[in-house]
Amino acid sequence: MRLFPLLLLIIATLATAPVSAVTAPARAPITDIDRIVAVVNNDVITATELEDRLAQTKQQLTTQQIQLPPQDVLRRQLLERLIVEDIQLQLALQTGIRVTDQDVERAIESIAGRNKMSVSALFDTVRQQGFDRSAYRDQVRKQVTIQQLVDREIISRVSVSEGEIKIYLENSRARAQDAIEYDVSHIYLSLPETATTEQVAAAKIRADDIQRRVRAGEDFARTAVTYSQGPNALSGGKLGWKSAGQLPGLFVSAVAKLAPGGISEVLRGPNGFHILRLNDQRATSANEAPIQQTHVRHILLRPSEIQSVRETTDRLLEIRRRLSAGEDFATLAKTFSEDAVSATNGGDLSWVSPSQLVPTFEQAMDRLAIDQISEPVQTPFGLHLIQVLERRQQTAAGEREEATARRQIHTRKADDRYEQWVRQLRDEAYVEYLLDELN
């Protein structure tokens, strides 16, 4: 079995995110001779950080057998990635997101499990790549922090209405396309939120030039690493296997016209220009497997300016002690829970299907035995005590179709919103470049 490189090992645990984040290297201590290459709001990025990321990324691309772009081009791309990550980490800190040691340990266990190795074997692997345990834990902590921020700012705010599901299921053309999955790669050139006519024209000229070059045989993955501003750029632009329902309609219309290996026209989306490569496609067999539904209830408390996360956690632990002593869950939920909708029902969320709840809640819920009460679980909504009442296997075709439709619509909307959100964060940040070749 080929082991994933360090960056991919970390990314593997973040699959619930609308997009794959690139792993940030551990911030090296700043010394008098560590040159600053960029100022980001009230923070800085140093030459050591940039060179560390450059070395890691070159190793990753080599492992993926992607041709390396010129080093100065790759350095520019990576500096922009570091800037965006720094902006996100600053926002997470300002808005009270705190990743616990337990969160980090759970993420590391998940990374090891996904790669079918023990935690000790995982640390052996990353040590061979030049990273000690402390540096690796710091990397994981940063990525979990960003993921929690994305969960709160994007995932939890995307809703799928019953009307959207109905329209999706009634669209016979879309349902026919769902029988096909596409392996797609993507080059994305973003536009500022308030792009001028001149900026749009310049981006279109650049996109047309890139499209001509990849159609003429220039390596698509290398070109994506060099030019794409999408979150998957450093993986050669690969989006992986996607059903039609998980892709924007603009993309589906384009790839449906391509044979494997084909390059799309330049596509104008709401946030910029896109070029797609259809790597492969496959038919999917009808999924008759039942889905697991969970009957769950919770008690929610929200941290605030006058009640810290630590104080909120202590309050929940006290409620948990009362539950363990025999007090009624529904009564305490009605008394204390800050989820106004479910509190009136004793905290009951009824039956939920996969992907219907935010990932951190769902993952904690799935680990519980029947009637077990969780430790405090932090999500974008606050801190929860969770109890699973029942589980069932739902085999009805209609339930499966609705669950699939909800998941695919949610994924597509979250991806779109993530692109807009990142662009807005970047546009609103103060960034000053101090790298010589950028001035």
C-alpha positions as CSV (number, residue, x, y, z in Angstrom):
1,M,0.0,0.0,0.0
2,R,1.4,3.4,-1.0
3,L,1.3,5.8,2.0
4,F,-0.1,9.2,1.5
5,P,2.4,12.1,1.8
6,L,2.2,14.3,4.9
7,L,-0.1,16.9,3.3
8,L,-2.6,14.3,2.0
9,L,-2.6,12.5,5.4
10,I,-3.9,15.7,7.0
11,I,-6.3,16.5,4.3
12,A,-7.8,13.0,4.5
13,T,-9.4,13.8,7.9
14,L,-11.2,16.9,6.5
15,A,-13.4,15.2,3.9
16,T,-16.5,16.9,5.3
17,A,-15.3,20.2,4.3
18,P,-17.0,21.8,0.9
19,V,-13.4,21.9,-0.3
20,S,-9.9,20.3,0.6
21,A,-7.7,22.7,2.6
22,V,-4.0,22.7,2.0
23,T,-2.1,22.0,5.2
24,A,-0.3,24.9,6.9
25,P,3.2,24.2,8.1
26,A,4.0,24.7,11.8
27,R,4.9,28.4,12.4
28,A,8.6,28.5,13.1
29,P,9.8,30.8,15.8
30,I,10.7,34.2,14.3
31,T,14.3,35.1,14.8
32,D,16.1,38.4,14.0
33,I,17.2,37.0,10.7
34,D,13.9,35.4,9.7
35,R,12.7,37.8,7.0
36,I,9.1,38.8,6.8
37,V,7.6,38.2,3.3
38,A,4.1,39.4,3.9
39,V,2.0,41.3,6.4
40,V,-1.5,40.0,6.8
41,N,-3.7,42.3,8.9
42,N,-1.9,42.3,12.3
43,D,0.2,39.2,11.6
44,V,3.2,38.3,9.4
45,I,4.3,35.4,7.2
46,T,8.0,34.7,7.4
47,A,10.5,33.4,4.8
48,T,11.0,30.3,6.9
49,E,7.3,29.5,6.8
50,L,7.2,30.0,3.1
51,E,10.3,27.8,2.4
52,D,8.9,25.1,4.7
53,R,5.7,25.0,2.7
54,L,7.6,25.0,-0.5
55,A,9.6,22.0,0.5
56,Q,6.5,20.1,1.6
57,T,4.6,21.0,-1.5
58,K,7.4,19.9,-3.9
59,Q,7.5,16.6,-2.1
60,Q,3.7,16.2,-2.4
61,L,3.6,17.0,-6.1
62,T,6.5,14.6,-6.7
63,T,4.6,11.9,-4.9
64,Q,1.5,12.6,-7.0
65,Q,3.7,12.6,-10.1
66,I,2.7,16.1,-11.0
67,Q,5.3,18.1,-12.9
68,L,6.7,21.0,-10.9
69,P,6.2,24.5,-12.1
70,P,9.1,27.0,-12.0
71,Q,10.1,27.5,-8.3
72,D,9.3,31.3,-8.3
73,V,5.8,30.6,-9.7
74,L,5.1,27.9,-7.1
75,R,6.5,30.2,-4.3
76,R,4.0,32.9,-5.4
77,Q,1.1,30.4,-5.3
78,L,2.1,29.1,-1.9
79,L,2.5,32.6,-0.4
80,E,-1.1,33.3,-1.5
81,R,-2.2,30.1,0.2
82,L,-0.5,31.0,3.4
83,I,-2.1,34.4,3.3
84,V,-5.6,32.9,3.0
85,E,-5.0,30.4,5.7
86,D,-3.6,33.1,8.0
87,I,-6.8,35.2,7.4
88,Q,-8.9,32.2,8.3
89,L,-6.9,31.4,11.5
90,Q,-7.2,35.0,12.6
91,L,-10.9,35.0,12.1
92,A,-11.2,31.7,14.0
93,L,-9.3,33.2,16.9
94,Q,-11.3,36.5,16.9
95,T,-14.6,34.6,17.0
96,G,-13.7,32.3,19.8
97,I,-13.0,29.0,18.1
98,R,-10.7,26.9,20.3
99,V,-9.5,23.4,19.3
100,T,-8.9,21.2,22.3
101,D,-6.2,18.6,22.6
102,Q,-8.9,16.0,22.5
103,D,-10.0,17.4,19.1
104,V,-6.4,17.1,17.8
105,E,-6.0,13.5,19.1
106,R,-9.3,12.5,17.5
107,A,-8.3,14.0,14.2
108,I,-4.9,12.2,14.3
109,E,-6.7,8.9,15.0
110,S,-9.0,9.6,12.1
111,I,-6.0,10.3,9.8
112,A,-4.3,7.1,10.9
113,G,-7.5,5.1,10.5
114,R,-8.2,6.4,7.0
115,N,-4.7,5.3,6.0
116,K,-5.0,1.9,7.7
117,M,-2.2,2.4,10.1
118,S,-1.7,2.9,13.8
119,V,-1.1,6.3,15.3
120,S,2.5,5.3,16.1
121,A,3.0,4.2,12.5
122,L,1.6,7.6,11.4
123,F,4.1,9.4,13.5
124,D,6.9,7.2,12.2
125,T,5.9,8.2,8.7
126,V,5.8,11.9,9.3
127,R,9.1,11.7,11.2
128,Q,10.7,10.2,8.1
129,Q,9.4,13.3,6.2
130,G,11.2,15.5,8.7
131,F,8.5,16.5,11.2
132,D,8.5,15.8,14.9
133,R,5.3,15.1,16.8
134,S,4.9,18.6,18.1
135,A,5.1,20.2,14.7
136,Y,2.7,17.7,13.2
137,R,0.2,18.2,16.0
138,D,0.4,21.9,15.4
139,Q,-0.4,21.4,11.7
140,V,-3.4,19.2,12.5
141,R,-4.6,21.8,15.1
142,K,-4.5,24.6,12.5
143,Q,-6.4,22.5,10.0
144,V,-9.1,21.4,12.5
145,T,-9.4,25.1,13.5
146,I,-10.0,26.1,9.9
147,Q,-12.4,23.2,9.4
148,Q,-14.5,24.3,12.5
149,L,-14.5,27.8,11.1
150,V,-15.8,26.5,7.7
151,D,-18.4,24.3,9.5
152,R,-19.7,27.4,11.3
153,E,-19.5,30.0,8.6
154,I,-20.5,27.8,5.6
155,I,-21.7,24.3,6.3
156,S,-24.1,25.2,9.1
157,R,-25.5,28.1,7.2
158,V,-26.4,26.2,4.1
159,S,-30.0,25.0,4.2
160,V,-31.8,22.8,1.7
161,S,-35.6,23.3,1.4
162,E,-38.1,20.7,0.8
163,G,-39.0,22.6,-2.4
164,E,-35.4,22.3,-3.7
165,I,-35.5,18.6,-3.0
166,K,-38.8,18.2,-4.8
167,I,-37.6,20.1,-7.9
168,Y,-34.4,18.1,-7.9
169,L,-36.3,14.8,-7.8
170,E,-38.8,15.9,-10.4
171,N,-36.1,16.9,-12.9
172,S,-35.8,13.8,-14.9
173,R,-32.8,15.0,-16.8
174,A,-30.8,15.6,-13.6
175,R,-31.9,12.2,-12.2
176,A,-30.7,10.5,-15.4
177,Q,-27.4,12.2,-15.1
178,D,-27.0,11.0,-11.5
179,A,-26.4,7.6,-12.9
180,I,-23.1,8.9,-14.2
181,E,-20.1,10.0,-12.1
182,Y,-17.4,12.3,-13.5
183,D,-13.7,12.4,-12.5
184,V,-13.0,16.1,-13.1
185,S,-10.0,18.4,-12.8
186,H,-10.4,22.2,-12.5
187,I,-8.5,25.4,-13.1
188,Y,-10.2,28.4,-11.5
189,L,-9.3,32.1,-12.0
190,S,-11.1,34.2,-9.5
191,L,-12.4,37.7,-9.8
192,P,-12.6,40.4,-7.1
193,E,-16.1,40.8,-5.7
194,T,-16.3,44.3,-7.3
195,A,-14.3,43.5,-10.4
196,T,-14.0,46.2,-13.0
197,T,-14.7,45.7,-16.7
198,E,-10.9,45.8,-17.3
199,Q,-10.3,43.2,-14.6
200,V,-12.9,40.9,-16.1
201,A,-11.4,41.3,-19.6
202,A,-7.9,40.7,-18.4
203,A,-8.9,37.5,-16.5
204,K,-10.8,36.3,-19.6
205,I,-7.7,36.8,-21.8
206,R,-5.6,34.8,-19.3
207,A,-8.2,32.0,-19.1
208,D,-8.4,31.8,-22.9
209,D,-4.6,31.6,-23.1
210,I,-4.5,28.8,-20.5
211,Q,-7.3,26.9,-22.2
212,R,-5.5,27.0,-25.6
213,R,-2.3,25.8,-24.0
214,V,-3.8,22.8,-22.2
215,R,-5.8,21.9,-25.3
216,A,-2.5,22.0,-27.2
217,G,-1.0,19.4,-24.8
218,E,0.4,21.3,-21.9
219,D,0.1,19.2,-18.7
220,F,-3.2,20.1,-17.0
221,A,-2.1,19.2,-13.5
222,R,1.0,21.3,-13.7
223,T,-0.9,24.2,-15.2
224,A,-3.5,24.0,-12.4
225,V,-0.7,24.1,-9.8
226,T,0.8,27.1,-11.6
227,Y,-2.3,29.2,-12.2
228,S,-5.4,27.9,-10.5
229,Q,-6.8,29.8,-7.5
230,G,-9.1,27.0,-6.6
231,P,-8.7,25.1,-3.3
232,N,-7.6,22.0,-5.2
233,A,-4.9,23.7,-7.2
234,L,-2.0,22.0,-5.3
235,S,-3.5,18.6,-6.1
236,G,-3.3,19.4,-9.8
237,G,-6.9,20.8,-9.7
238,K,-8.4,17.3,-9.1
239,L,-12.0,17.5,-7.8
240,G,-12.2,13.7,-7.7
241,W,-15.3,11.6,-8.6
242,K,-18.5,13.7,-8.5
243,S,-22.1,12.9,-9.4
244,A,-23.9,15.4,-11.5
245,G,-25.9,16.5,-8.4
246,Q,-22.6,17.5,-6.7
247,L,-21.4,19.7,-9.5
248,P,-22.7,23.2,-10.5
249,G,-25.1,23.0,-13.4
250,L,-22.5,25.0,-15.5
251,F,-20.0,22.2,-15.0
252,V,-22.4,19.4,-15.7
253,S,-23.4,20.9,-19.0
254,A,-19.8,21.3,-20.0
255,V,-18.5,17.8,-19.0
256,A,-21.5,16.1,-20.5
257,K,-20.2,17.2,-23.9
258,L,-16.7,15.9,-23.3
259,A,-15.0,12.6,-23.9
260,P,-12.4,11.5,-21.3
261,G,-9.3,13.6,-21.7
262,G,-11.3,16.5,-23.2
263,I,-10.9,20.1,-22.1
264,S,-14.0,22.4,-21.8
265,E,-14.5,25.8,-23.1
266,V,-13.7,28.7,-20.7
267,L,-16.7,28.9,-18.4
268,R,-17.8,32.2,-16.8
269,G,-19.2,31.6,-13.3
270,P,-20.4,34.1,-10.7
271,N,-17.0,34.3,-9.1
272,G,-14.6,33.9,-12.0
273,F,-13.6,31.7,-14.9
274,H,-13.3,27.9,-15.0
275,I,-11.6,25.4,-17.2
276,L,-12.5,21.7,-16.8
277,R,-10.8,18.5,-17.8
278,L,-12.8,15.3,-17.9
279,N,-10.4,12.6,-16.7
280,D,-12.9,9.8,-16.8
281,Q,-16.6,8.9,-16.3
282,R,-18.4,5.8,-15.0
283,A,-22.0,4.6,-14.6
284,T,-23.2,4.1,-11.1
285,S,-25.3,1.1,-10.1
286,A,-28.6,1.8,-8.3
287,N,-27.9,1.9,-4.6
288,E,-30.3,-0.4,-2.8
289,A,-28.4,-0.4,0.4
290,P,-30.4,0.9,3.4
291,I,-29.4,4.1,5.1
292,Q,-29.0,4.4,8.8
293,Q,-31.2,6.9,10.5
294,T,-30.8,8.0,14.1
295,H,-33.3,9.2,16.7
296,V,-31.4,11.8,18.7
297,R,-31.9,14.5,21.2
298,H,-29.6,17.2,22.6
299,I,-29.1,20.0,25.1
300,L,-27.4,23.1,23.6
301,L,-25.6,25.9,25.4
302,R,-23.9,28.8,23.6
303,P,-20.7,30.5,24.7
304,S,-20.9,34.3,24.7
305,E,-18.9,37.4,25.6
306,I,-19.9,36.9,29.3
307,Q,-19.6,33.1,29.3
308,S,-16.5,31.6,27.9
309,V,-16.2,28.2,26.2
310,R,-14.7,26.8,29.4
311,E,-17.5,28.1,31.6
312,T,-20.1,26.8,29.1
313,T,-18.4,23.4,29.2
314,D,-18.4,23.3,33.0
315,R,-22.2,24.1,33.0
316,L,-22.8,21.3,30.5
317,L,-20.7,18.9,32.6
318,E,-22.8,19.8,35.6
319,I,-26.0,19.0,33.6
320,R,-24.4,15.8,32.5
321,R,-23.7,14.8,36.2
322,R,-27.4,15.4,37.0
323,L,-28.4,13.2,34.1
324,S,-26.1,10.5,35.3
325,A,-27.7,10.8,38.7
326,G,-31.1,10.0,37.2
327,E,-32.7,13.3,36.3
328,D,-34.9,13.4,33.2
329,F,-33.2,14.5,30.0
330,A,-36.3,16.0,28.5
331,T,-37.0,18.1,31.6
332,L,-33.4,19.4,31.7
333,A,-33.5,20.2,28.0
334,K,-36.7,22.2,28.4
335,T,-35.0,24.1,31.3
336,F,-31.5,24.7,30.0
337,S,-31.2,24.1,26.3
338,E,-30.7,27.2,24.1
339,D,-32.1,25.5,21.0
340,A,-35.5,27.1,21.2
341,V,-37.1,24.8,18.6
342,S,-36.0,21.4,20.1
343,A,-36.1,22.5,23.7
344,T,-39.9,22.6,23.7
345,N,-39.8,18.9,22.7
346,G,-37.3,17.9,25.4
347,G,-34.4,18.4,23.0
348,D,-35.7,15.9,20.5
349,L,-34.4,16.3,17.0
350,S,-36.5,13.3,15.8
351,W,-35.1,10.9,13.1
352,V,-32.1,12.3,11.2
353,S,-30.4,10.9,8.0
354,P,-26.7,11.0,7.2
355,S,-25.4,14.5,6.3
356,Q,-28.5,16.1,7.7
357,L,-26.5,17.6,10.7
358,V,-23.2,19.4,10.9
359,P,-20.3,17.0,10.6
360,T,-18.9,17.4,14.2
361,F,-22.3,16.7,15.7
362,E,-23.0,13.7,13.4
363,Q,-19.5,12.2,14.1
364,A,-20.0,12.4,17.8
365,M,-23.6,11.1,17.5
366,D,-22.4,8.1,15.5
367,R,-19.9,7.1,18.2
368,L,-22.5,6.8,20.9
369,A,-24.3,3.7,22.0
370,I,-28.0,3.7,22.5
371,D,-29.0,5.8,25.6
372,Q,-25.3,6.9,26.1
373,I,-24.9,10.7,26.8
374,S,-21.9,12.3,25.2
375,E,-19.3,14.6,26.7
376,P,-19.7,18.2,25.6
377,V,-19.4,18.4,21.8
378,Q,-18.5,21.7,20.2
379,T,-20.1,22.6,16.9
380,P,-20.6,25.9,15.0
381,F,-23.9,26.3,17.0
382,G,-22.3,26.0,20.5
383,L,-21.7,23.1,22.9
384,H,-24.0,20.1,23.1
385,L,-24.9,17.1,25.2
386,I,-26.1,14.4,22.8
387,Q,-28.1,11.2,23.5
388,V,-29.0,8.6,20.9
389,L,-32.4,7.1,21.6
390,E,-32.8,4.6,18.6
391,R,-31.3,3.6,15.3
392,R,-32.9,2.1,12.3
393,Q,-32.1,1.0,8.8
394,Q,-34.4,2.8,6.3
395,T,-34.8,0.9,3.1
396,A,-37.6,2.9,1.5
397,A,-36.5,4.1,-2.0
398,G,-38.1,7.5,-1.4
399,E,-36.2,8.1,1.8
400,R,-32.9,7.2,0.1
401,E,-33.6,9.4,-2.8
402,E,-34.5,12.4,-0.6
403,A,-31.4,11.8,1.5
404,T,-29.2,11.6,-1.6
405,A,-30.8,14.7,-3.1
406,R,-30.4,16.7,0.2
407,R,-26.7,15.7,0.5
408,Q,-25.9,16.6,-3.1
409,I,-27.7,19.9,-3.1
410,H,-26.1,20.8,0.2
411,T,-22.6,19.9,-1.1
412,R,-23.1,22.0,-4.3
413,K,-24.4,25.0,-2.4
414,A,-21.7,24.8,0.2
415,D,-18.9,24.7,-2.4
416,D,-20.4,27.8,-4.1
417,R,-20.7,29.7,-0.8
418,Y,-17.2,28.7,0.2
419,E,-15.7,30.2,-2.9
420,Q,-17.6,33.5,-2.3
421,W,-16.6,33.6,1.3
422,V,-12.9,33.0,0.8
423,R,-12.9,35.7,-2.0
424,Q,-14.6,38.2,0.4
425,L,-12.2,37.4,3.2
426,R,-9.2,38.0,0.9
427,D,-10.6,41.2,-0.6
428,E,-11.3,42.7,2.9
429,A,-8.0,41.8,4.4
430,Y,-5.0,44.1,4.6
431,V,-2.1,42.4,2.8
432,E,1.3,43.9,2.1
433,Y,3.8,41.8,0.1
434,L,7.5,42.1,1.1
435,L,8.8,39.3,-1.0
436,D,11.3,40.8,-3.5
437,E,9.9,39.2,-6.6
438,L,6.4,40.4,-5.9
439,N,7.4,44.1,-5.8
